């Protein structure tokens, strides 16, 4: 699925979350996913609101932690970057969700550290209270995963005008951290009279969007509006998110390859693991015969355009090759989304794939079955069969011709 973020009146963490809830991600589900991470220190509520006559969802993250501490809201156990990293890394979230969330936080921490001249690890998220920032950012990443979003495009970002009060006193809009985060991103000034693009909003857009500009050609499946907390001059303080599919789900990927005839198989196996962890979509080995009839291995890596450089560097450092070939490939993919199968032994994560005739296919995730099997002390095959039966109950028949 492709998501277009139309930030005509800015972006903040709660606006993004509101639009994603409006697109069909249950706020209760986001809360459940975040509970192992934040325990009872937070709550998420959502309400339907009207801004300039447009129906939107307003999501509020309540930070319960400062009730126990009392005192000034700005300084209640403000979470620093190191604590946030530990919280996210120690949580049971999916690896991909952890990595994307941490990447957003790292952007904010780097920007704040540069502006305030402090160590990145001690950057305090006091502008947002820490807990709210974690709930907003990780919540947005979870929601994108829930909707099966694989590509994000965003409009250029408006900066707002006026001043903003922060822990350091009065500052001009956009806040210095916001502007720092926008390097390399199209943005423009506008007369909203207040801050409409927050550091969290800027960091989310910078990390998530593959590109910025007008909406690409999409077959629209859903539209969501998220409400901001500001009263703006001019356009209503909303963000619009459009969920859709490229007309034939065609996209481009890059294939990297190299031939290797002088490397231990153990090290090759490790190279595969390293490349997958670094974001490769797929990695495979093909046995080949090289000159002097030497048995050798061709390493192939499938990746996204934006990961090409990183993965080329990884291939050059993790293997003995001295060159990596690459080419762009067009591919057509089926739409898929992550779902949960309720089974007698517990929930199992699965993939739901939509076939061209309108029917669906559901495949249980091997890792999820394996984890549940070892947790319950059951055989993997039994858990897998439970998941397959649960999937049978959910399948859509082919659309009537």
Long-range contacts (C-beta under 8 A, 24 or more apart in sequence): 1-147, 1-148, 1-149, 1-150, 1-151, 1-221, 1-243, 1-244, 1-245, 1-335, 1-337, 2-149, 2-150, 2-151, 2-152, 2-153, 2-216, 2-218, 2-243, 2-244, 2-245, 2-246, 3-144, 3-147, 3-149, 3-151, 3-152, 3-153, 3-241, 3-242, 3-243, 4-152, 4-153, 4-154, 4-155, 4-215, 4-216, 4-218, 4-241, 4-242, 4-244, 5-152, 5-153, 5-154, 5-155, 5-205, 5-208, 5-209, 5-239, 5-240, 5-241, 6-155, 6-215, 6-239, 6-240, 6-241, 6-242, 7-154, 7-155, 7-156, 7-157, 7-158, 7-197, 7-201, 7-205, 7-239, 8-155, 8-158, 8-235, 8-238, 8-239, 8-240, 9-158, 9-192, 9-196, 9-228, 9-232, 9-234, 9-235, 9-236, 9-237, 9-238, 9-239, 10-157, 10-158, 10-159, 10-160, 10-192, 10-195, 10-196, 10-197, 10-198, 10-201, 10-228, 10-230, 10-237, 10-239, 11-157, 11-196, 11-197, 11-198, 11-201, 11-202, 11-204, 11-205, 11-239, 12-136, 12-196, 12-197, 12-198, 12-200, 12-201, 12-228, 12-229, 13-61, 13-128, 13-132, 13-133, 13-136, 13-137, 13-139, 13-140, 13-198, 13-200, 13-201, 13-204, 14-58, 14-59, 14-60, 14-61, 14-132, 14-136, 14-226, 14-228, 14-229, 15-201, 15-226, 15-227, 15-228, 15-237, 15-238, 15-239, 16-136, 16-140, 16-201, 16-204, 16-226, 16-239, 16-241, 17-44, 17-59, 17-61, 17-136, 17-139, 17-140, 17-143, 17-226, 18-46, 18-56, 18-57, 18-58, 18-59, 18-224, 18-225, 18-226, 18-227, 18-239, 19-56, 19-57, 19-224, 19-225, 19-226, 19-239, 19-240, 19-241, 20-140, 20-143, 20-144, 20-147, 20-224, 20-226, 20-241, 21-46, 21-57, 21-59, 21-143, 21-224, 21-226, 22-56, 22-57, 22-224, 22-225, 22-226, 22-241, 23-143, 23-147, 23-222, 23-223, 23-224, 23-241, 23-243, 24-147, 24-222, 24-224, 25-142, 25-143, 25-146, 25-147, 27-59, 29-146, 30-139, 30-142, 30-143, 33-93, 33-139, 33-142, 34-134, 34-135, 34-138, 34-139, 34-142, 36-91, 36-92, 36-93, 37-87, 37-88, 37-91, 37-93, 37-134, 37-138, 38-87, 38-131, 38-134, 38-135, 40-64, 41-65, 41-131, 42-131, 42-132, 42-135, 44-135, 44-139, 49-227, 51-227, 51-236, 51-237, 51-238, 52-235, 52-236, 54-225, 54-236, 54-238, 55-225, 56-225, 56-226, 56-227, 56-238, 57-224, 57-225, 57-226, 57-227, 58-226, 58-227, 58-229, 59-226, 61-131, 61-132, 61-135, 61-136, 61-139, 63-129, 63-130, 63-131, 63-132, 64-131, 65-131, 66-129, 73-129, 74-126, 74-167, 75-126, 75-167, 76-129, 77-130, 78-124, 78-125, 78-126, 78-129, 78-130, 79-124, 79-125, 79-130, 79-131, 79-133, 79-134, 80-121, 80-122, 80-123, 80-124, 80-125, 81-105, 81-106, 81-109, 81-120, 81-121, 81-122, 81-123, 81-125, 82-121, 82-122, 83-130, 84-125, 84-130, 84-133, 84-134, 87-134, 88-134, 88-138, 93-138, 93-142, 94-145, 96-145, 97-138, 97-141, 97-142, 97-145, 100-141, 100-207, 100-208, 101-137, 101-138, 101-141, 103-207, 104-137, 104-141, 104-203, 104-204, 104-207, 104-208, 105-133, 105-137, 105-203, 107-181, 107-203, 107-206, 107-207, 108-133, 108-177, 108-181, 108-199, 108-200, 108-203, 111-177, 111-180, 111-181, 111-199, 111-203, 112-177, 112-199, 114-180, 115-176, 115-177, 115-180, 116-168, 126-167, 127-166, 127-167, 127-175, 127-177, 127-198, 127-199, 128-198, 128-199, 128-200, 133-200, 136-200, 137-200, 137-203, 137-204, 140-204, 140-208, 144-208, 145-338, 146-337, 146-338, 147-243, 147-337, 148-335, 148-336, 148-337, 148-338, 149-243, 150-251, 151-210, 151-251, 152-208, 152-209, 152-210, 153-209, 153-210, 153-211, 153-212, 153-213, 153-215, 153-216, 154-205, 154-208, 154-209, 154-211, 154-212, 155-212, 155-213, 155-214, 155-215, 156-185, 156-186, 156-187, 156-188, 156-212, 156-213, 157-182, 157-185, 157-186, 157-187, 157-188, 157-197, 157-201, 157-202, 157-205, 157-212, 158-187, 158-188, 158-189, 158-190, 158-192, 158-196, 158-197, 159-187, 159-188, 159-189, 159-190, 159-196, 159-197, 160-190, 160-192, 160-193, 160-194, 160-195, 160-196, 160-197, 160-232, 161-189, 161-190, 161-191, 161-192, 161-193, 161-194, 162-192, 162-193, 162-194, 162-195, 164-194, 164-195, 174-202, 175-199, 177-202, 178-202, 181-206, 182-206, 185-212, 186-212, 186-213, 190-234, 191-233, 191-234, 192-230, 192-232, 192-233, 192-234, 192-235, 192-237, 193-232, 193-233, 194-230, 194-231, 194-232, 195-230, 196-228, 196-230, 196-232, 196-237, 210-306, 215-242, 216-246, 217-246, 217-247, 218-242, 218-244, 218-245, 218-246, 218-247, 219-244, 219-245, 219-246, 219-247, 220-244, 221-245, 245-335, 248-332, 249-332, 249-333, 249-334, 249-335, 250-330, 250-331, 250-332, 250-333, 251-330, 251-331, 251-333, 252-305, 252-328, 252-329, 252-330, 252-331, 253-281, 253-302, 253-303, 253-304, 253-305, 253-328, 253-329, 253-331, 254-302, 254-303, 254-304, 254-305, 254-307, 254-308, 254-326, 254-327, 254-328, 254-329, 255-300, 255-301, 255-302, 255-326, 255-327, 255-329, 256-300, 256-301, 256-303, 256-308, 256-311, 256-312, 256-315, 256-324, 256-325, 256-326, 257-298, 257-299, 257-300, 257-301, 257-324, 257-325, 257-326, 258-298, 258-299, 258-315, 258-319, 258-321, 258-323, 258-324, 258-325, 259-288, 259-290, 259-296, 259-297, 259-298, 259-299, 259-321, 260-296, 260-297, 260-298, 260-299, 260-319, 260-320, 260-321, 261-290, 261-294, 261-295, 261-296, 261-297, 262-320, 263-297, 263-319, 263-320, 267-318, 267-319, 268-297, 268-299, 268-319, 270-318, 271-299, 271-315, 271-318, 271-319, 272-299, 274-314, 274-318, 275-301, 275-311, 275-314, 275-315, 275-318, 278-307, 278-310, 278-311, 278-314, 279-303, 279-304, 279-307, 279-310, 279-311, 280-307, 280-311, 339-394, 341-387, 341-390, 341-391, 341-394, 342-390, 343-372, 343-383, 343-386, 343-387, 343-389, 343-390, 344-386, 345-372, 345-376, 345-378, 345-382, 345-383, 345-386, 346-372, 346-375, 346-376, 348-372, 348-383, 348-386, 348-387, 348-390, 350-387, 350-391, 352-394, 355-398, 357-398, 357-399, 358-396, 358-398, 358-399, 359-395, 359-396, 359-397, 359-398, 359-399, 360-394, 360-395, 360-396, 361-395, 362-391, 362-394, 362-395, 363-391, 364-388, 364-391
